[in-house]
Amino acid sequence: MVESKHEVLRLESRLESVDRAQTQAQYFASEAGFSEADRHEVAMAVREIVINAIAHGNAYDPAKRVKLEFELTPAELVIEIQDEGAGFDPNHQPDPLAPENLMRQSGRGMLLARAFMDQIDFYPSPHGTSVRMCKHRPSLDGRGCSHSGPGANRE
């Protein structure tokens, strides 16, 4: 189990980039010492948010990138995903559990990410949205994730 590690990826706004993001999420979750089930959950949370960043944030614009940042600390795995879109208000999204939305093909990504991670915060701006997700490392379960805004882990 690795104590600390940091990596930044810049992904093209293509659905093919999602697999790369998911693979890196699984790798970092493994390095953090998470169980197979937790590794799968971290990877699925990253997958869902990266899909949202590519499809909704960047609208598949080939000139725009998705920044994916992993920060492994002794206490937690922090993942930040940032698009270059117009931003959105996460509080004004359709409820995926409302009866009229149950049969929709999409709209559950944020719900899944919230369920799989210990903490998730959205930082919308006119220049893009940053999503910061955190999962406690197994040996420190119950300790809170450090709470700071986008780019907090940048050196």
N, CA and C of each residue as an Amber inpcrd file, in Angstrom:
protein
   465
   0.8590000  -1.1840000   0.0000000   0.0000000   0.0000000   0.0000000
   0.9010000   1.2430000   0.0000000   0.6750000   2.1140000  -0.9560000
   1.4500000   3.3300000  -1.1270000   0.8960000   4.4180000  -0.2090000
   1.7800000   5.2030000   0.4140000   1.3500000   6.2770000   1.3190000
   0.8210000   7.4880000   0.5630000   1.6080000   7.9740000  -0.4050000
   1.2370000   9.1940000  -1.1210000   1.5950000   9.0570000  -2.5970000
   0.7690000   9.6840000  -3.4130000   1.0030000   9.6560000  -4.8550000
   0.1270000  10.7270000  -5.4850000   0.5870000  11.2700000  -6.6050000
  -0.1420000  12.3420000  -7.2790000   0.0170000  12.1650000  -8.7840000
  -1.0670000  12.3860000  -9.5120000  -1.0070000  12.3100000 -10.9700000
  -2.0930000  13.1950000 -11.5620000  -1.7590000  13.8350000 -12.6740000
  -2.7090000  14.6660000 -13.4100000  -2.7670000  14.1600000 -14.8430000
  -3.9870000  13.9550000 -15.3390000  -4.2100000  13.5570000 -16.7320000
  -5.0490000  14.6290000 -17.4110000  -4.7910000  14.8410000 -18.6690000
  -5.6290000  15.7260000 -19.4780000  -6.2360000  14.8530000 -20.5700000
  -7.5430000  14.7330000 -20.5270000  -8.2550000  13.8330000 -21.4150000
  -8.9570000  14.5850000 -22.5320000  -8.9870000  13.9730000 -23.7040000
  -9.7520000  14.5320000 -24.8090000 -11.2390000  14.3870000 -24.5070000
 -12.0490000  15.2520000 -25.0990000 -13.4990000  15.2120000 -24.8810000
 -14.1350000  14.1880000 -25.8170000 -13.7330000  12.9450000 -25.6300000
 -14.2470000  11.8120000 -26.4080000 -14.5870000  10.6940000 -25.4370000
 -15.6200000   9.9510000 -25.7290000 -16.0190000   8.8650000 -24.8290000
 -14.9230000   7.8180000 -24.6600000 -14.0160000   7.6990000 -25.6210000
 -12.9010000   6.7680000 -25.4960000 -12.0010000   7.1170000 -24.3080000
 -12.0090000   8.3660000 -23.8800000 -11.1970000   8.8030000 -22.7370000
 -11.7090000   8.2420000 -21.4200000 -12.9650000   7.8440000 -21.3850000
 -13.5780000   7.3620000 -20.1480000 -12.8780000   6.0920000 -19.6570000
 -12.5240000   5.1990000 -20.5680000 -11.8480000   3.9660000 -20.1630000
 -10.4930000   4.2540000 -19.5110000  -9.7630000   5.2150000 -20.0520000
  -8.4740000   5.5990000 -19.4630000  -8.6700000   6.1450000 -18.0490000
  -9.6830000   6.9820000 -17.8760000  -9.9750000   7.5400000 -16.5540000
 -10.3390000   6.4390000 -15.5730000 -11.1610000   5.5080000 -16.0020000
 -11.5980000   4.4170000 -15.1330000 -10.4170000   3.5140000 -14.7570000
  -9.5470000   3.2380000 -15.7020000  -8.3660000   2.4090000 -15.4320000
  -7.4640000   3.0760000 -14.3960000  -7.2370000   4.3780000 -14.5350000
  -6.4000000   5.0930000 -13.5670000  -7.0550000   5.1340000 -12.1920000
  -8.3630000   5.2610000 -12.1580000  -9.0780000   5.2630000 -10.8750000
  -8.9070000   3.9120000 -10.1850000  -9.0240000   2.8310000 -10.9370000
  -8.8340000   1.4980000 -10.3520000  -7.4070000   1.3360000  -9.8310000
  -6.4490000   1.8310000 -10.5960000  -5.0480000   1.7560000 -10.1880000
  -4.8260000   2.5050000  -8.8670000  -5.3090000   3.7480000  -8.7810000
  -5.1170000   4.5290000  -7.5550000  -5.8680000   3.9110000  -6.3750000
  -7.0450000   3.3870000  -6.6190000  -7.8000000   2.7450000  -5.5420000
  -7.0730000   1.5060000  -5.0450000  -6.4340000   0.7860000  -5.9520000
  -5.6400000  -0.3790000  -5.5640000  -4.4280000   0.0520000  -4.7440000
  -3.7410000   1.0930000  -5.2010000  -2.5830000   1.6210000  -4.4730000
  -2.9700000   2.0870000  -3.0670000  -4.2050000   2.5400000  -2.9140000
  -4.6990000   3.0230000  -1.6110000  -5.0500000   1.8730000  -0.6750000
  -5.1370000   0.6500000  -1.2130000  -5.4530000  -0.5010000  -0.3710000
  -6.9290000  -0.8110000  -0.2540000  -7.7430000  -0.2800000  -1.1650000
  -9.1770000  -0.5370000  -1.1110000  -9.4980000  -1.9700000  -1.5210000
 -10.5940000  -2.4760000  -1.0000000 -11.0810000  -3.8060000  -1.3760000
 -11.5100000  -3.7900000  -2.8410000 -11.7350000  -4.9630000  -3.4040000
 -12.1800000  -5.0500000  -4.7940000 -13.4960000  -4.2990000  -4.9980000
 -14.4120000  -4.4430000  -4.0590000 -15.7080000  -3.7530000  -4.1620000
 -15.5210000  -2.2370000  -4.1240000 -14.6810000  -1.7470000  -3.2300000
 -14.4250000  -0.2990000  -3.1500000 -13.6970000   0.2080000  -4.3880000
 -12.7620000  -0.5750000  -4.9150000 -12.0680000  -0.1760000  -6.1540000
 -13.0750000  -0.0150000  -7.2930000 -14.0100000  -0.9400000  -7.3640000
 -15.0460000  -0.8690000  -8.3990000 -15.9020000   0.3870000  -8.2170000
 -16.2690000   0.6970000  -6.9850000 -17.0850000   1.8820000  -6.7220000
 -16.3540000   3.1680000  -7.0760000 -15.0740000   3.2620000  -6.7100000
 -14.2890000   4.4540000  -7.0540000 -14.2180000   4.6020000  -8.5730000
 -13.9380000   3.4970000  -9.2580000 -13.8410000   3.5340000 -10.7190000
 -15.1670000   3.9280000 -11.3610000 -16.2680000   3.4320000 -10.8340000
 -17.5820000   3.7840000 -11.3840000 -17.9110000   5.2590000 -11.1290000
 -17.5650000   5.7760000  -9.9680000 -17.8040000   7.1920000  -9.6670000
 -17.0190000   8.0670000 -10.6520000 -15.7550000   7.7240000 -10.8720000
 -14.9340000   8.4840000 -11.8210000 -15.5320000   8.3800000 -13.2200000
 -15.9080000   7.1690000 -13.6170000 -16.4980000   6.9620000 -14.9450000
 -17.7080000   7.8720000 -15.1550000 -18.6220000   7.8880000 -14.1920000
 -19.8460000   8.6720000 -14.3250000 -19.5650000  10.1680000 -14.4170000
 -18.6610000  10.6620000 -13.5870000 -18.3880000  12.1010000 -13.5870000
 -17.5970000  12.5000000 -14.8320000 -16.6920000  11.6570000 -15.2990000
 -15.9520000  11.9650000 -16.5250000 -16.9000000  11.9640000 -17.7280000
 -17.8270000  11.0250000 -17.7730000 -18.8280000  11.0380000 -18.8530000
 -19.5960000  12.3540000 -18.8320000 -20.0210000  12.7940000 -17.6440000
 -20.7310000  14.0720000 -17.5360000 -19.8590000  15.2330000 -18.0150000
 -18.5720000  15.2200000 -17.6420000 -17.6660000  16.3010000 -18.0380000
 -17.5020000  16.3540000 -19.5510000 -17.3730000  15.1950000 -20.1710000
 -17.1930000  15.1360000 -21.6240000 -18.4880000  15.5110000 -22.3460000
 -19.5820000  14.8680000 -21.9590000 -20.8470000  15.0260000 -22.6860000
 -21.5620000  16.3360000 -22.3670000 -21.6970000  16.6550000 -21.1020000
 -22.4840000  17.8310000 -20.7080000 -21.6160000  19.0730000 -20.5130000
 -20.4690000  18.9040000 -19.8800000 -19.5940000  20.0590000 -19.6510000
 -18.9550000  20.5510000 -20.9320000 -18.1970000  19.6800000 -21.5750000
 -17.4600000  20.0680000 -22.7770000 -18.2440000  19.8520000 -24.0690000
 -19.3900000  19.2200000 -23.9860000 -20.2520000  18.9650000 -25.1520000
 -19.4650000  18.3430000 -26.3130000 -18.5570000  17.4340000 -25.9820000
 -17.7350000  16.7080000 -26.9660000 -16.8630000  17.6310000 -27.8210000
 -16.6390000  18.8410000 -27.3750000 -15.8390000  19.8040000 -28.1320000
 -14.3820000  19.3320000 -28.1760000 -13.8370000  19.0590000 -29.3610000
 -12.4640000  18.5530000 -29.4420000 -11.4140000  19.5540000 -28.9820000
 -11.7640000  20.8250000 -28.8900000 -10.8200000  21.8330000 -28.4160000
 -10.7470000  21.8850000 -26.8870000 -11.6920000  21.2160000 -26.2210000
 -11.7390000  21.2570000 -24.7540000 -11.2260000  19.9510000 -24.1690000
 -10.6570000  20.0540000 -22.9690000 -10.1060000  18.8930000 -22.2710000
 -10.7970000  18.7190000 -20.9230000 -10.6630000  17.5190000 -20.4070000
 -11.0940000  17.2060000 -19.0510000  -9.8300000  16.9450000 -18.2560000
  -9.6900000  17.6700000 -17.1710000  -8.5310000  17.4750000 -16.2960000
  -8.9440000  16.4940000 -15.1990000  -8.1370000  15.4770000 -15.0190000
  -8.3950000  14.4470000 -14.0180000  -7.1800000  14.3860000 -13.1070000
  -7.4020000  14.6570000 -11.8310000  -6.2970000  14.7140000 -10.8770000
  -6.5450000  13.7340000  -9.7340000  -5.5520000  12.9120000  -9.4660000
  -5.5920000  11.9550000  -8.3690000  -4.5780000  12.3730000  -7.3200000
  -5.0040000  12.3760000  -6.0700000  -4.1140000  12.6740000  -4.9540000
  -4.3370000  11.6120000  -3.8900000  -3.3250000  10.8130000  -3.6650000
  -3.3740000   9.7850000  -2.6340000  -2.5710000  10.2850000  -1.4460000
  -3.2290000  10.4240000  -0.3050000  -2.5670000  10.8550000   0.9290000
  -2.6470000   9.6970000   1.9270000  -1.9720000   9.7880000   3.0350000
  -2.0810000   8.7100000   4.0260000  -3.5120000   8.4830000   4.5200000
  -4.3750000   9.4840000   4.4290000  -5.7330000   9.3750000   4.9590000
  -6.8070000   9.1070000   3.9150000  -6.5790000   9.5100000   2.6540000
  -7.6760000   9.4810000   1.6910000  -7.1890000   9.4520000   0.2530000
  -8.1140000   9.1130000  -0.6190000  -7.9270000   9.2570000  -2.0570000
  -8.8350000  10.3950000  -2.4980000  -8.2440000  11.4250000  -3.0820000
  -8.9910000  12.5770000  -3.5620000  -8.8740000  12.5990000  -5.0810000
 -10.0070000  12.7470000  -5.7330000 -10.0470000  12.7770000  -7.1850000
 -10.7900000  14.0410000  -7.5980000 -10.1480000  14.8290000  -8.4460000
 -10.7740000  16.0450000  -8.9430000 -10.9150000  15.9410000 -10.4590000
 -12.1020000  16.2250000 -10.9420000 -12.4140000  16.1730000 -12.3690000
 -12.9200000  17.5510000 -12.7620000 -12.2770000  18.1410000 -13.7660000
 -12.6460000  19.4990000 -14.1590000 -12.8620000  19.5650000 -15.6680000
 -14.0200000  20.1130000 -16.0630000 -14.2860000  20.3090000 -17.4810000
 -14.0770000  21.7780000 -17.8350000 -14.2330000  22.1110000 -19.1060000
 -14.0550000  23.4820000 -19.5840000 -15.3580000  24.0460000 -20.1440000
 -16.4810000  23.5560000 -19.6200000 -17.7910000  23.9870000 -20.1010000
 -18.2750000  25.2550000 -19.4390000 -19.5550000  25.5170000 -19.5860000
 -20.1700000  26.7480000 -19.0810000 -20.5610000  26.6570000 -17.6120000
 -20.4030000  25.5130000 -16.9830000 -20.7910000  25.3470000 -15.5920000
 -22.2690000  25.0090000 -15.4740000 -22.6470000  24.4810000 -14.3280000
 -24.0450000  24.1280000 -14.0880000 -24.2950000  24.1760000 -12.5870000
 -25.5550000  24.2250000 -12.2240000 -25.9350000  24.2330000 -10.8170000
 -26.3510000  22.8190000 -10.4220000 -25.5440000  22.1220000  -9.6240000
 -25.8820000  20.7440000  -9.2580000 -27.1580000  20.6270000  -8.4340000
 -27.6160000  21.7220000  -7.8590000 -28.8450000  21.6940000  -7.0640000
 -30.1010000  21.8000000  -7.9140000 -29.9410000  22.0760000  -9.2030000
 -31.0920000  22.2140000 -10.0920000 -31.0890000  21.1470000 -11.1820000
 -30.7270000  19.9450000 -10.8200000 -30.7520000  18.8100000 -11.7400000
 -32.0030000  17.9860000 -11.4700000 -32.5570000  17.3490000 -12.4840000
 -33.7470000  16.5200000 -12.2670000 -33.4560000  15.3930000 -11.2780000
 -34.4150000  15.1000000 -10.4250000 -34.2750000  14.0100000  -9.4590000
 -34.3620000  12.6830000 -10.2150000 -33.2620000  11.8870000 -10.2350000
 -33.2920000  10.6350000 -10.9900000 -34.2290000   9.5930000 -10.3880000
 -34.6670000   9.8090000  -9.1610000 -35.5710000   8.8640000  -8.5050000
 -37.0390000   9.2750000  -8.6090000 -37.2940000  10.4390000  -9.1950000
 -38.6820000  10.8680000  -9.3960000 -39.3430000   9.9220000 -10.4020000
 -40.6180000   9.6080000 -10.2060000 -41.3000000   8.6440000 -11.0910000
 -41.1550000   8.9570000 -12.5780000 -41.2160000  10.2360000 -12.9380000
 -41.1250000  10.5940000 -14.3550000 -39.7210000  10.3930000 -14.9450000
 -38.7110000  10.1800000 -14.0700000 -37.3370000  10.0200000 -14.5460000
 -36.8050000   8.5880000 -14.4220000 -37.5850000   7.7110000 -13.8390000
 -37.0960000   6.3520000 -13.5870000 -36.7350000   5.5790000 -14.8500000
 -37.3940000   5.8370000 -15.9360000 -37.1350000   5.0940000 -17.1650000
 -36.1420000   5.7940000 -18.1000000 -35.6340000   6.9450000 -17.6950000
 -34.6630000   7.6670000 -18.5260000 -33.3660000   6.8710000 -18.6190000
 -32.6950000   6.9800000 -19.7490000 -31.4350000   6.2730000 -19.9850000
 -30.2550000   6.9250000 -19.2660000 -30.3890000   8.1810000 -18.8890000
 -29.2810000   8.8870000 -18.2470000 -29.8080000   9.6680000 -17.0490000
 -28.8940000  10.3360000 -16.3590000 -29.3030000  11.1900000 -15.2520000
 -28.9910000  10.6410000 -13.8720000 -28.2590000   9.5250000 -13.8070000
 -27.9720000   8.9210000 -12.5040000 -26.5030000   9.0130000 -12.0890000
 -25.6820000   9.6310000 -12.9140000 -24.2480000   9.6860000 -12.6360000
 -23.8950000  10.3360000 -11.3140000 -24.4740000  11.4970000 -11.0380000
 -24.1680000  12.1860000  -9.7810000 -24.6980000  11.3900000  -8.5930000
 -25.8550000  10.7750000  -8.7440000 -26.4290000   9.9500000  -7.6790000
 -25.4920000   8.7870000  -7.3520000 -24.9980000   8.1190000  -8.3700000
 -24.0890000   6.9950000  -8.1550000 -22.7800000   7.4560000  -7.5190000
 -22.2180000   8.5300000  -8.0280000 -20.9610000   9.0360000  -7.4710000
 -21.1200000   9.3900000  -5.9950000 -22.2320000  10.0280000  -5.6560000
 -22.4800000  10.3630000  -4.2410000 -22.6030000   9.1040000  -3.3800000
 -23.2040000   8.0530000  -3.9380000 -23.3790000   6.8180000  -3.1820000
 -22.0560000   6.0840000  -2.9880000 -21.1680000   6.1690000  -3.9670000
 -19.9270000   5.3890000  -3.9370000 -18.7810000   6.0670000  -3.1990000
 -18.8040000   7.3790000  -3.0910000 -17.6970000   8.1090000  -2.4680000
 -18.1110000   8.6140000  -1.0870000 -17.1230000   8.9140000  -0.2420000
 -17.4250000   9.4130000   1.0970000 -17.8280000  10.8840000   1.0710000
 -17.2990000  11.6120000   0.1080000 -17.6340000  13.0330000  -0.0070000
 -17.5170000  13.4250000  -1.4620000 -18.4310000  14.2620000  -1.9050000
 -18.3660000  14.7980000  -3.2660000 -18.8560000  16.2320000  -3.2320000
 -18.0710000  17.1190000  -3.8350000 -18.3990000  18.5380000  -3.8650000
 -18.3100000  19.0280000  -5.3020000 -19.2260000  19.9260000  -5.6650000
 -19.2810000  20.4980000  -6.9960000 -18.9230000  21.9740000  -6.9020000
 -18.0580000  22.4280000  -7.8140000 -17.6370000  23.8160000  -7.8550000
 -17.8770000  24.3480000  -9.2710000 -19.1130000  24.7920000  -9.5600000
 -19.4010000  25.3240000 -10.8940000 -18.8630000  26.7350000 -11.0650000
 -18.4790000  27.0490000 -12.2900000 -18.0700000  28.4040000 -12.6320000
 -18.3870000  28.6300000 -14.1050000 -18.3350000  29.8550000 -14.5730000
 -18.5990000  30.1130000 -15.9950000 -17.5510000  29.4870000 -16.9240000
 -16.4250000  29.0450000 -16.3570000 -15.3300000  28.4810000 -17.1600000
 -15.2160000  26.9800000 -16.9960000 -16.2170000  26.3600000 -16.3890000
 -16.1910000  24.9130000 -16.2070000 -16.6320000  24.5210000 -14.8190000
 -16.7830000  23.2430000 -14.6450000 -17.1810000  22.7000000 -13.3600000
 -16.0780000  21.7880000 -12.8560000 -15.7830000  21.9030000 -11.5850000
 -14.8310000  21.0220000 -10.9390000 -15.6020000  20.1640000  -9.9410000
 -15.3710000  18.8710000  -9.9890000 -15.9900000  17.9370000  -9.0590000
 -14.8670000  17.3130000  -8.2500000 -14.9790000  17.4310000  -6.9320000
 -13.9590000  16.9000000  -6.0250000 -14.5850000  15.7660000  -5.2250000
 -14.0000000  14.5680000  -5.3690000 -14.5110000  13.3840000  -4.6780000
 -13.4360000  12.8400000  -3.7540000 -13.8790000  12.2700000  -2.6510000
 -12.9490000  11.7570000  -1.6570000 -13.4420000  10.4190000  -1.1300000
 -12.5090000   9.5210000  -0.8980000 -12.8240000   8.2480000  -0.2430000
 -11.7400000   7.9950000   0.7990000 -12.1800000   7.6950000   2.0410000
 -11.2490000   7.4240000   3.1390000 -10.4990000   6.1310000   2.8710000
  -9.2370000   6.1160000   3.2030000  -8.4600000   4.8920000   3.0570000
  -8.9120000   3.8940000   4.1120000  -8.8330000   2.6180000   3.8270000
  -9.3930000   1.5820000   4.7020000  -8.9380000   1.6460000   6.1530000
  -7.6740000   1.9430000   6.3980000  -7.1830000   1.9430000   7.7770000
  -7.6660000   3.1380000   8.5820000  -8.2640000   4.1190000   7.9210000
  -8.6810000   5.3410000   8.6040000 -10.1710000   5.5850000   8.4540000
 -10.9510000   4.5310000   8.2610000 -12.3840000   4.6740000   8.0600000
 -13.0010000   5.5150000   9.1720000 -13.8850000   6.4070000   8.7930000
 -14.5620000   7.2490000   9.7740000 -13.9460000   8.6160000   9.9170000
 -12.7350000   8.8350000   9.3820000 -12.1130000  10.1510000   9.4430000
 -12.5990000  10.9700000   8.2740000 -12.7830000  12.2370000   8.4840000
 -13.3190000  13.1030000   7.4430000 -12.3290000  13.4090000   6.3370000
 -12.8370000  13.6520000   5.1660000 -12.0160000  14.0800000   4.0460000
 -11.6640000  15.5410000   4.2460000 -10.4380000  15.8940000   3.8620000
 -10.0850000  17.3090000   3.9490000 -10.9780000  18.0680000   2.9880000
 -11.4730000  19.1960000   3.4080000 -12.4420000  19.9340000   2.5990000
 -11.8000000  21.2140000   2.0980000 -11.4350000  21.1930000   0.8480000
 -10.9460000  22.4100000   0.2280000 -11.4040000  22.4240000  -1.2070000
 -11.3920000  23.5830000  -1.7820000 -11.9580000  23.7710000  -3.1070000
 -11.1250000  23.2010000  -4.2300000 -11.5260000  23.4840000  -5.4470000
 -10.8410000  22.9380000  -6.6070000  -9.3880000  23.3690000  -6.6500000
  -8.5490000  22.4350000  -7.0730000  -7.1470000  22.7320000  -7.1930000
  -6.4010000  22.7200000  -5.8830000  -7.0290000  22.2720000  -4.8130000
  -6.3870000  22.2950000  -3.5030000  -5.1540000  21.4110000  -3.4600000
  -5.1190000  20.3930000  -4.2930000  -4.0090000  19.4550000  -4.2620000
  -2.9000000  19.8170000  -5.2320000  -3.0580000  20.8920000  -5.9560000
  -2.0380000  21.2760000  -6.9420000  -0.8360000  21.8350000  -6.2300000
   0.3090000  21.5030000  -6.8190000   1.5690000  22.0200000  -6.2600000
   2.0430000  23.2190000  -7.0240000
